[in-house]
């Protein structure tokens, strides 16, 4: 199988519009099926599978070096709502569409197992979140990406506030205020100024040039860059990360969606897309934007890991792990070396499958044993071996141990830090790996080797198969893409050349 080559041909592709419409249409249909739960979930499943198949249908063209585009609306010269599939967009589109398929089946078991209320609204908003995520993945310019970014923020609010209690509303308010305020305060002004300066918001077809004019003053470029980094607050970079742990009040399938696909990945995808395609590696090198960014997000990597060590609630620990792991992606791109950029981009994929496995496991533990805190999970691994076994494997991926997917990311990032001659970044990566072991290993050890407390509930067993099977599928994919990374790496190489 030959690697994907750099894009040389632009082809019109109406199916790009279909890829965006399917989750939107699926959501609308789901809302009409409140009194038909089986049919409602059939529609959700069918829409997810159909979307995945359409995304897969783009692969042959991308492998041939073509870039697929479809313009919906032309607003002004250089300003349009246009869709595009290239190597970078395919990485995120494949992750989002495949994980939606898995998450739909998992959600059935979770929501029904706990007899959750408002399941129709839940399924509809779930599909709308994927509608936004796919739109972000397939955006051809900064304006289109911004619109879909905001759609994700709005459509996921009902999911965060799903329980409709004081805690849910507080978490939802923090979530939507952080994300919409930063987008309006930082990103929108930056986007307008970039359009005024460049006369376009269209992404170029390589990561070198960007669209910022070469004669732009240094302080303007730096200001625009900082505004874009903070404007995409879904990337979880400190200090605009507090929304992410606060969103843990949502049901576990939502947490999995937020932390693996539709929100945080939208944030880091938009951030890295902007770094590489709006500013470009040449501009970032000229104005020395990369290395300071790497150290800045390196602080997030370490501090979030330290905070994760202090959390007894499993979902809270996973939330701060996500804050840390997201910054690996930005750090890799910011180092601007071939291996580091490869490592940052591929971590979008590797983190997604491993982290969704971890959240799926947390949900299965709650459904089967009604346990949320790690201190209460002693001995549970002996009664839920598949769930905790999957948790252990996904934890190894987060740590960066072979042969799981996270090892590939860590390897490229470590090599990239040496290419950049940044010993400090190398130490940050090694230190964060040690911290990863510190907050993941005790969960598995306690579950399999801890002593069950006296009077512990009897009859605990694995969660329903509708939850267990998606867990096993997700963790298996994590191992497969760790052992055979070349399939996804060919799309990464299409970005970096």
Buried (B, 14 or more C-beta within 10 A) or exposed (E): EEEBBBBEEEEEBEBBBBBBBBBBBBBEBBBEBBEEBEEBBEBBBBBBBBBBEBBBEBBEBBBBBBBBBBBEEEEEEBBBBBBBBBBBBBBBBBBBBBBBBBBBBBBBBBBBBBEBEBBBBBBBBBBBBBBBBBBBBBBBBBBBBBBBBBBBBBBBBBBBBBBEEEEBBEBBBBBBEBBBEBBEBBBBBBBEBBBEBBBBBBBBBBBEBBBBEEEBEEEBBBBBBBBBBBBBBBBBBBEBBBBBBBBBBBBBBBBBBBBBBBBBBBBBBBBBBBBBBBBBBBBBBBBEBBBEBBBBBBEBBBBBBBBBEEBEBBBBBBBBBBBBBBBBBBBBBBBBBBBBBBBBBBBBBBBBBBBBBBBBBBBBBBBBBEBBEBEBBBBBBBBBEBBBBBBBBBBBBBBBBBBBBBBBBBBBBBBBBBBBEBEEBBEBBBBBBEBBBBBBBBBBEBBBEBEBEEEBEEEBEBBBEBBBBBBBBBBBBBBBBBEEBEEBBBBBBBBBE
